[in-house]
Amino acid sequence: MIGKPLPEFALRAATDTRPGVTIEHFRDGKPKLLNVWASWCLPCIAEAPHLEALRESGAEIVGVAIRDRPEDVAGFLAQHGNPYSRIGADDLSAIQLELGSSGVPETFVIDGKGIIRHQHIGDIRASDVSVLLAKLEGAL
């Protein structure tokens, strides 16, 4: 899917603390990270501090919670932090599959026109933070 546009979508909010997300949020001229995750995903816990480091470095991160319940999403965020500007609920993994994502977590660099520029499979580790920041910079 690298080099292709995001699919058309509109996802309701996965929790009361952040709004949902639509394709239009990726067409505002600003590159973003799209993080596909779930509260039940153990590697998602491991990547949480690195997502926070990305956010602190200026990255906007939009989350898509996969097959999750609002109360579980809220509990995860309360315990592990909330680096997301928005979190959409993908109850049936429909958007996940359209993105070509094979599991959680997975992170995509999306340019300001809604085009996928990079795909990171698996959890983000400390060594990936600078790489993802550079990919975001390159997506300007």
N, C-alpha and C positions, 0 to 999 in steps of 0.2 A: 504493500500500500504506500510505500515511500514515493513521494512525488504526486500522489493522488489526493483529491479533496476528501475531507471528512464526509461521511454520509449525512444526509439530512436527518436531523433528529431534534426532539424536544423531550427532555426528561424532567419529571417532577422532582421537587426537593427530596433528598434522602433523609433529611433531618430538619428540625425546626431552626437550627442555628445558622444555616446557610441556604441561599436560594438554589433552585434547580438550574439546569443549563440547557441551552439550545445551540444549534450550529451558529447562530448569529453572534454568540459571545466570542467566537473564534475568527470573526470577520471584521474586527475593529482596528486592524492595522498593527496590533501588538502581539508578538510571539508569546506563546504560553506552553506550559506543560499540561498534558492530559494524562492523569494517573488513574489507571483502572485498578481497583482494590476491593477488599471486603473485610469486614470486622472479624470474620472467621478464619482469615488467612494469616498463618504464623509468619511467613516472610514479610508480610505487610507491617507487622510489629517491628521487625528488624530494620526496615527502611524508614520508619517514622522519624528518627532524629535527622536523617539525611535529607528528607523532604523539608524539614524545618530549616536546615542549613541552606537549602536552595531558596526557600522563601525569604530568609534573612538576607540573602545575597541579591534579592530583587526579582526573583522568578515568580511569576503568577502561576499558581497551580490550581487546575480545575480537576475535581475528582469525579469519578463515576463508580458508585458503589454497586457491586454485583450481587444479585440474589441475597439481599440483606433486609433487615427490619429496621425501621427508624430508631427504635430503642437500642438496638445493638450498635448501630452507627454512632449514636450519641454517646454510648458507653465507651466505645473504642476511642473516640475523639477526646473524651474527658480524661481517659487514662494515658493516651499516647500523644496527645497534641493535635491541633487542627491547623495544618498549613494551607488549607483550601480556601479559595475565594468563593467557590460554588461547589455544590455536590449534587449530582443527578443520580436518581435511582434507576438502575437497569435491572428490573425484576426478572426478566427472562433471558438475560445475556444477549439481547438482540443487537445492541450497539457494539458490545464487545466483539461479537462474531463478525459484524460488518467491518470492524477495524482490522480484522485479521489477528486479533489477540487470542492466544492459545491458553492463557491462564492469568492468574493474579499473583503478584502485582506485575503490571506492565506500564510503561510510561512512553508517551509520544511527545515529540517536539512538533508543535503546530505553528506555522507562520501566521502573520496577521491577515492572511486571506483565507485561512482555513485549510491550507495544504499540509499534509503530513511530511515532515522533513527528516525525521529520525525516529527510530523505534528502539527502545531499551527493554529487553525481555528479562524478567526476573526482578528481584529486589535491588534497589539502589543502594550502593555501598559508598563509603567515604571517598574512595578513589573515583567514583562516577560523578561526583558533584561538579568538579571542574570541567569534566567532559560535557555534561549536560548544559552547564552555563555557556560553554563555548558554542555548543550547537544552537542554543537560544540566540546568542549574539549573531551567529551566522545566518539565522532565519530572519533577521531584520530586513 
